[in-house]
Amino acid sequence: MSRYEDAAAGTAGGEGAGRAPAPGKALGTGRAEPVLQLTDVRRRFGSLTAVDGVSLSLPPGARHAVIGPNGAGKTTLLNLIAGTDRPDSGTLRLDGTDIARLGPGRRNRLGIARSFQQPTAVAELSALDNIVLASWRHHGTGRGLWRSPRRHRQLTERALRRLDEVGLAPVAHRPAGALSHGQRRLLDLAAALSGTPRLLLLDEPAAGLTDTDIARLLDVLARLDTDTAVILVEHHSEVVARFARTVTVLAAGRALITAPTREALAHPEVREAYLESVPAEETP
């Protein structure tokens, strides 16, 4: 049994997992437009080509992972999708809209949310207030947050529900800086989900987590809205195997393969480029 399965107690096959789209649906063409369409995207930094002609098409509800060795271009690819960096060439479309020249704020309002490798919550604010502020960016109006008591109350109620979904309701009023690393990672995930995104980008969400925290993370991911497409960048190959239905493997900025997860993880080039560099106890 997986070292996470005892703690997860049904993450893979329980109530939450049942809400995720079936593998065939995640790879299907039920809608005319994919949520995300990348075509021949490139990004160079001087003489280094960090992302080299990557193409990717994700339908609504996709559960997709991007893996590869250090320096493969995974985080740069997320930056290009999120808008914190821009491609030198190629096209990026969200729900058919060209977003290649839009900034991160505009892309966020169009439905792209992201978590980073390191927790980004405001340490001095409570967990609850962090989510209220994140929600305000998505659902607020032109009026100031604290000058609209009714709106603040609505956002607080929504934030409490979001914290409960990720298991943080008991620490809602604790300063974010006083939370454990795993709790802060879940808080960042709750903040990213506060706008009900069309596309969720997760950059190594399991990094530094205990087995119990990873099980909780997998449970939260299993309960995501079935219309939310997810791109997961992750080094924990077991997390990838348990979450993703499709995988893109990057090496030196190029996509070696995009395929169903089991096929991708078993591919000889993938094992040579990536899996053999992972400690044996972490390989599936």
Contacts in CASP RR format, 6 or more apart in sequence:
PFRMAT RR
TARGET T0000
AUTHOR 0000-0000-0000
METHOD contacts of the structure
MODEL  1
MSRYEDAAAGTAGGEGAGRAPAPGKALGTGRAEPVLQLTDVRRRFGSLTA
VDGVSLSLPPGARHAVIGPNGAGKTTLLNLIAGTDRPDSGTLRLDGTDIA
RLGPGRRNRLGIARSFQQPTAVAELSALDNIVLASWRHHGTGRGLWRSPR
RHRQLTERALRRLDEVGLAPVAHRPAGALSHGQRRLLDLAAALSGTPRLL
LLDEPAAGLTDTDIARLLDVLARLDTDTAVILVEHHSEVVARFARTVTVL
AAGRALITAPTREALAHPEVREAYLESVPAEETP
2 8 0 8 1.000
2 238 0 8 1.000
2 242 0 8 1.000
3 211 0 8 1.000
3 238 0 8 1.000
4 11 0 8 1.000
4 211 0 8 1.000
4 214 0 8 1.000
4 215 0 8 1.000
4 218 0 8 1.000
4 238 0 8 1.000
4 239 0 8 1.000
4 242 0 8 1.000
5 11 0 8 1.000
5 12 0 8 1.000
5 215 0 8 1.000
7 211 0 8 1.000
7 212 0 8 1.000
7 214 0 8 1.000
7 215 0 8 1.000
7 216 0 8 1.000
8 215 0 8 1.000
8 218 0 8 1.000
8 219 0 8 1.000
9 215 0 8 1.000
10 17 0 8 1.000
11 17 0 8 1.000
11 215 0 8 1.000
11 218 0 8 1.000
11 219 0 8 1.000
11 222 0 8 1.000
11 242 0 8 1.000
12 218 0 8 1.000
12 222 0 8 1.000
12 242 0 8 1.000
14 222 0 8 1.000
16 219 0 8 1.000
16 222 0 8 1.000
16 223 0 8 1.000
17 222 0 8 1.000
18 222 0 8 1.000
19 222 0 8 1.000
19 223 0 8 1.000
19 224 0 8 1.000
19 226 0 8 1.000
20 61 0 8 1.000
20 63 0 8 1.000
20 222 0 8 1.000
20 224 0 8 1.000
20 226 0 8 1.000
21 61 0 8 1.000
21 63 0 8 1.000
21 226 0 8 1.000
23 245 0 8 1.000
23 260 0 8 1.000
25 59 0 8 1.000
25 61 0 8 1.000
26 59 0 8 1.000
26 61 0 8 1.000
26 62 0 8 1.000
26 63 0 8 1.000
26 245 0 8 1.000
26 246 0 8 1.000
27 59 0 8 1.000
27 245 0 8 1.000
27 246 0 8 1.000
27 260 0 8 1.000
28 59 0 8 1.000
29 59 0 8 1.000
30 59 0 8 1.000
31 59 0 8 1.000
31 60 0 8 1.000
33 95 0 8 1.000
33 96 0 8 1.000
34 57 0 8 1.000
34 58 0 8 1.000
34 59 0 8 1.000
34 60 0 8 1.000
34 93 0 8 1.000
34 96 0 8 1.000
35 58 0 8 1.000
35 59 0 8 1.000
35 60 0 8 1.000
35 61 0 8 1.000
35 62 0 8 1.000
35 94 0 8 1.000
35 95 0 8 1.000
35 198 0 8 1.000
35 199 0 8 1.000
35 229 0 8 1.000
36 56 0 8 1.000
36 57 0 8 1.000
36 58 0 8 1.000
36 81 0 8 1.000
36 92 0 8 1.000
36 93 0 8 1.000
36 94 0 8 1.000
36 199 0 8 1.000
36 229 0 8 1.000
36 231 0 8 1.000
37 56 0 8 1.000
37 57 0 8 1.000
37 58 0 8 1.000
37 91 0 8 1.000
37 92 0 8 1.000
37 93 0 8 1.000
37 96 0 8 1.000
38 54 0 8 1.000
38 55 0 8 1.000
38 56 0 8 1.000
38 57 0 8 1.000
38 81 0 8 1.000
38 90 0 8 1.000
38 91 0 8 1.000
38 92 0 8 1.000
38 93 0 8 1.000
39 55 0 8 1.000
39 90 0 8 1.000
39 91 0 8 1.000
40 53 0 8 1.000
40 54 0 8 1.000
40 55 0 8 1.000
40 89 0 8 1.000
40 90 0 8 1.000
40 91 0 8 1.000
41 51 0 8 1.000
41 53 0 8 1.000
41 54 0 8 1.000
41 55 0 8 1.000
41 77 0 8 1.000
41 80 0 8 1.000
41 87 0 8 1.000
41 89 0 8 1.000
41 90 0 8 1.000
41 91 0 8 1.000
41 92 0 8 1.000
42 49 0 8 1.000
42 51 0 8 1.000
42 52 0 8 1.000
42 53 0 8 1.000
42 54 0 8 1.000
42 87 0 8 1.000
42 88 0 8 1.000
42 89 0 8 1.000
42 90 0 8 1.000
43 49 0 8 1.000
43 50 0 8 1.000
43 51 0 8 1.000
43 76 0 8 1.000
43 80 0 8 1.000
43 85 0 8 1.000
43 86 0 8 1.000
43 87 0 8 1.000
43 88 0 8 1.000
44 50 0 8 1.000
44 88 0 8 1.000
49 253 0 8 1.000
50 71 0 8 1.000
50 73 0 8 1.000
50 76 0 8 1.000
50 253 0 8 1.000
51 73 0 8 1.000
51 76 0 8 1.000
51 77 0 8 1.000
51 80 0 8 1.000
51 87 0 8 1.000
51 253 0 8 1.000
52 252 0 8 1.000
52 253 0 8 1.000
52 254 0 8 1.000
53 90 0 8 1.000
53 254 0 8 1.000
53 255 0 8 1.000
54 77 0 8 1.000
54 248 0 8 1.000
54 250 0 8 1.000
54 253 0 8 1.000
54 254 0 8 1.000
54 255 0 8 1.000
55 255 0 8 1.000
56 64 0 8 1.000
56 248 0 8 1.000
56 255 0 8 1.000
56 258 0 8 1.000
58 64 0 8 1.000
58 199 0 8 1.000
58 229 0 8 1.000
58 231 0 8 1.000
59 229 0 8 1.000
60 198 0 8 1.000
60 227 0 8 1.000
60 229 0 8 1.000
61 226 0 8 1.000
61 227 0 8 1.000
61 228 0 8 1.000
61 229 0 8 1.000
61 230 0 8 1.000
62 229 0 8 1.000
62 230 0 8 1.000
62 231 0 8 1.000
62 245 0 8 1.000
62 246 0 8 1.000
63 229 0 8 1.000
63 230 0 8 1.000
63 232 0 8 1.000
63 243 0 8 1.000
63 244 0 8 1.000
63 245 0 8 1.000
63 246 0 8 1.000
64 229 0 8 1.000
64 230 0 8 1.000
64 231 0 8 1.000
64 232 0 8 1.000
64 244 0 8 1.000
64 245 0 8 1.000
64 246 0 8 1.000
64 247 0 8 1.000
64 248 0 8 1.000
65 231 0 8 1.000
65 232 0 8 1.000
65 233 0 8 1.000
65 234 0 8 1.000
65 240 0 8 1.000
65 243 0 8 1.000
65 244 0 8 1.000
65 246 0 8 1.000
65 247 0 8 1.000
65 248 0 8 1.000
65 261 0 8 1.000
66 74 0 8 1.000
66 77 0 8 1.000
66 78 0 8 1.000
66 231 0 8 1.000
66 232 0 8 1.000
66 233 0 8 1.000
66 247 0 8 1.000
66 248 0 8 1.000
66 249 0 8 1.000
66 250 0 8 1.000
67 74 0 8 1.000
67 233 0 8 1.000
67 234 0 8 1.000
67 235 0 8 1.000
67 237 0 8 1.000
67 240 0 8 1.000
67 247 0 8 1.000
67 248 0 8 1.000
67 249 0 8 1.000
67 250 0 8 1.000
67 274 0 8 1.000
68 74 0 8 1.000
68 249 0 8 1.000
68 250 0 8 1.000
68 251 0 8 1.000
68 273 0 8 1.000
68 274 0 8 1.000
69 251 0 8 1.000
69 273 0 8 1.000
69 274 0 8 1.000
69 277 0 8 1.000
71 252 0 8 1.000
71 253 0 8 1.000
72 250 0 8 1.000
72 251 0 8 1.000
72 252 0 8 1.000
72 253 0 8 1.000
72 274 0 8 1.000
73 250 0 8 1.000
73 253 0 8 1.000
74 203 0 8 1.000
74 233 0 8 1.000
74 250 0 8 1.000
75 117 0 8 1.000
75 203 0 8 1.000
75 233 0 8 1.000
76 85 0 8 1.000
76 253 0 8 1.000
77 233 0 8 1.000
77 250 0 8 1.000
78 114 0 8 1.000
78 201 0 8 1.000
78 203 0 8 1.000
78 231 0 8 1.000
78 233 0 8 1.000
79 85 0 8 1.000
80 86 0 8 1.000
80 87 0 8 1.000
80 92 0 8 1.000
81 92 0 8 1.000
81 112 0 8 1.000
81 199 0 8 1.000
81 201 0 8 1.000
81 231 0 8 1.000
82 104 0 8 1.000
82 107 0 8 1.000
82 112 0 8 1.000
82 114 0 8 1.000
82 201 0 8 1.000
83 99 0 8 1.000
83 102 0 8 1.000
83 103 0 8 1.000
83 104 0 8 1.000
83 107 0 8 1.000
84 104 0 8 1.000
86 100 0 8 1.000
86 101 0 8 1.000
87 100 0 8 1.000
90 100 0 8 1.000
91 98 0 8 1.000
91 100 0 8 1.000
92 98 0 8 1.000
92 99 0 8 1.000
92 100 0 8 1.000
93 99 0 8 1.000
94 107 0 8 1.000
94 110 0 8 1.000
94 111 0 8 1.000
94 112 0 8 1.000
94 198 0 8 1.000
94 199 0 8 1.000
95 110 0 8 1.000
95 198 0 8 1.000
97 110 0 8 1.000
99 106 0 8 1.000
99 107 0 8 1.000
99 110 0 8 1.000
99 112 0 8 1.000
102 110 0 8 1.000
108 137 0 8 1.000
108 138 0 8 1.000
109 138 0 8 1.000
110 198 0 8 1.000
111 195 0 8 1.000
111 197 0 8 1.000
111 198 0 8 1.000
111 199 0 8 1.000
112 197 0 8 1.000
112 198 0 8 1.000
112 199 0 8 1.000
112 201 0 8 1.000
113 192 0 8 1.000
113 193 0 8 1.000
113 195 0 8 1.000
113 197 0 8 1.000
113 199 0 8 1.000
113 200 0 8 1.000
113 201 0 8 1.000
114 192 0 8 1.000
114 200 0 8 1.000
114 201 0 8 1.000
114 202 0 8 1.000
114 203 0 8 1.000
115 185 0 8 1.000
115 188 0 8 1.000
115 189 0 8 1.000
115 191 0 8 1.000
115 192 0 8 1.000
115 201 0 8 1.000
115 202 0 8 1.000
115 203 0 8 1.000
115 205 0 8 1.000
116 188 0 8 1.000
116 203 0 8 1.000
117 203 0 8 1.000
117 204 0 8 1.000
117 207 0 8 1.000
119 176 0 8 1.000
119 181 0 8 1.000
119 184 0 8 1.000
119 185 0 8 1.000
119 187 0 8 1.000
119 188 0 8 1.000
120 188 0 8 1.000
120 191 0 8 1.000
121 127 0 8 1.000
121 130 0 8 1.000
121 176 0 8 1.000
121 177 0 8 1.000
121 179 0 8 1.000
121 184 0 8 1.000
121 187 0 8 1.000
121 188 0 8 1.000
121 191 0 8 1.000
122 129 0 8 1.000
122 130 0 8 1.000
122 133 0 8 1.000
122 176 0 8 1.000
123 175 0 8 1.000
123 176 0 8 1.000
123 177 0 8 1.000
124 175 0 8 1.000
124 176 0 8 1.000
124 177 0 8 1.000
125 133 0 8 1.000
125 175 0 8 1.000
125 176 0 8 1.000
126 172 0 8 1.000
126 173 0 8 1.000
126 174 0 8 1.000
126 175 0 8 1.000
126 176 0 8 1.000
127 163 0 8 1.000
127 168 0 8 1.000
127 171 0 8 1.000
127 172 0 8 1.000
127 173 0 8 1.000
127 174 0 8 1.000
127 175 0 8 1.000
127 176 0 8 1.000
127 179 0 8 1.000
127 183 0 8 1.000
127 187 0 8 1.000
128 156 0 8 1.000
128 159 0 8 1.000
128 160 0 8 1.000
128 163 0 8 1.000
128 172 0 8 1.000
128 173 0 8 1.000
130 176 0 8 1.000
130 187 0 8 1.000
130 191 0 8 1.000
131 159 0 8 1.000
131 162 0 8 1.000
131 163 0 8 1.000
131 187 0 8 1.000
131 190 0 8 1.000
131 191 0 8 1.000
131 194 0 8 1.000
132 145 0 8 1.000
132 152 0 8 1.000
132 155 0 8 1.000
132 156 0 8 1.000
132 159 0 8 1.000
133 145 0 8 1.000
134 190 0 8 1.000
134 191 0 8 1.000
134 192 0 8 1.000
134 194 0 8 1.000
134 195 0 8 1.000
135 155 0 8 1.000
135 158 0 8 1.000
135 159 0 8 1.000
135 162 0 8 1.000
135 194 0 8 1.000
135 195 0 8 1.000
136 145 0 8 1.000
136 155 0 8 1.000
138 194 0 8 1.000
138 195 0 8 1.000
138 196 0 8 1.000
139 155 0 8 1.000
139 158 0 8 1.000
139 195 0 8 1.000
140 151 0 8 1.000
140 155 0 8 1.000
141 148 0 8 1.000
141 151 0 8 1.000
143 151 0 8 1.000
145 151 0 8 1.000
145 152 0 8 1.000
145 155 0 8 1.000
146 152 0 8 1.000
158 194 0 8 1.000
159 194 0 8 1.000
160 169 0 8 1.000
160 172 0 8 1.000
162 190 0 8 1.000
162 193 0 8 1.000
162 194 0 8 1.000
163 169 0 8 1.000
163 172 0 8 1.000
163 187 0 8 1.000
163 190 0 8 1.000
165 190 0 8 1.000
165 193 0 8 1.000
165 220 0 8 1.000
165 223 0 8 1.000
166 186 0 8 1.000
166 187 0 8 1.000
166 189 0 8 1.000
166 190 0 8 1.000
166 216 0 8 1.000
166 220 0 8 1.000
167 186 0 8 1.000
167 216 0 8 1.000
167 220 0 8 1.000
168 179 0 8 1.000
168 183 0 8 1.000
168 186 0 8 1.000
168 187 0 8 1.000
168 190 0 8 1.000
171 179 0 8 1.000
171 183 0 8 1.000
176 184 0 8 1.000
176 187 0 8 1.000
177 184 0 8 1.000
179 187 0 8 1.000
180 213 0 8 1.000
181 208 0 8 1.000
181 209 0 8 1.000
182 208 0 8 1.000
182 209 0 8 1.000
182 210 0 8 1.000
182 213 0 8 1.000
185 205 0 8 1.000
185 209 0 8 1.000
185 213 0 8 1.000
185 217 0 8 1.000
186 213 0 8 1.000
186 216 0 8 1.000
186 217 0 8 1.000
186 220 0 8 1.000
189 202 0 8 1.000
189 205 0 8 1.000
189 217 0 8 1.000
189 220 0 8 1.000
192 200 0 8 1.000
192 202 0 8 1.000
193 200 0 8 1.000
193 224 0 8 1.000
196 225 0 8 1.000
196 228 0 8 1.000
197 228 0 8 1.000
198 227 0 8 1.000
198 228 0 8 1.000
198 229 0 8 1.000
199 228 0 8 1.000
199 229 0 8 1.000
199 230 0 8 1.000
199 231 0 8 1.000
200 224 0 8 1.000
200 228 0 8 1.000
200 229 0 8 1.000
200 230 0 8 1.000
200 231 0 8 1.000
201 230 0 8 1.000
201 231 0 8 1.000
201 233 0 8 1.000
202 230 0 8 1.000
202 231 0 8 1.000
202 232 0 8 1.000
202 233 0 8 1.000
202 234 0 8 1.000
203 233 0 8 1.000
204 233 0 8 1.000
204 234 0 8 1.000
204 235 0 8 1.000
205 217 0 8 1.000
205 232 0 8 1.000
205 234 0 8 1.000
206 213 0 8 1.000
206 214 0 8 1.000
206 217 0 8 1.000
206 234 0 8 1.000
206 235 0 8 1.000
206 236 0 8 1.000
206 239 0 8 1.000
207 235 0 8 1.000
209 217 0 8 1.000
214 236 0 8 1.000
214 239 0 8 1.000
217 239 0 8 1.000
218 239 0 8 1.000
218 242 0 8 1.000
218 243 0 8 1.000
221 230 0 8 1.000
221 232 0 8 1.000
221 243 0 8 1.000
222 243 0 8 1.000
224 230 0 8 1.000
232 239 0 8 1.000
232 240 0 8 1.000
232 243 0 8 1.000
232 244 0 8 1.000
234 240 0 8 1.000
235 278 0 8 1.000
236 282 0 8 1.000
237 265 0 8 1.000
237 275 0 8 1.000
237 278 0 8 1.000
237 282 0 8 1.000
237 283 0 8 1.000
237 284 0 8 1.000
238 282 0 8 1.000
238 284 0 8 1.000
240 247 0 8 1.000
240 261 0 8 1.000
240 265 0 8 1.000
241 261 0 8 1.000
241 262 0 8 1.000
241 265 0 8 1.000
241 284 0 8 1.000
244 261 0 8 1.000
245 260 0 8 1.000
245 261 0 8 1.000
246 258 0 8 1.000
246 259 0 8 1.000
246 260 0 8 1.000
246 261 0 8 1.000
246 264 0 8 1.000
247 257 0 8 1.000
247 258 0 8 1.000
247 259 0 8 1.000
247 260 0 8 1.000
247 261 0 8 1.000
247 264 0 8 1.000
247 265 0 8 1.000
248 255 0 8 1.000
248 257 0 8 1.000
248 258 0 8 1.000
248 264 0 8 1.000
249 255 0 8 1.000
249 256 0 8 1.000
249 257 0 8 1.000
249 258 0 8 1.000
249 264 0 8 1.000
249 267 0 8 1.000
249 269 0 8 1.000
249 270 0 8 1.000
249 273 0 8 1.000
249 274 0 8 1.000
250 256 0 8 1.000
251 269 0 8 1.000
251 273 0 8 1.000
251 274 0 8 1.000
256 267 0 8 1.000
256 269 0 8 1.000
256 270 0 8 1.000
256 273 0 8 1.000
257 264 0 8 1.000
257 267 0 8 1.000
257 269 0 8 1.000
257 270 0 8 1.000
258 264 0 8 1.000
259 267 0 8 1.000
264 270 0 8 1.000
265 271 0 8 1.000
265 275 0 8 1.000
265 284 0 8 1.000
275 283 0 8 1.000
END
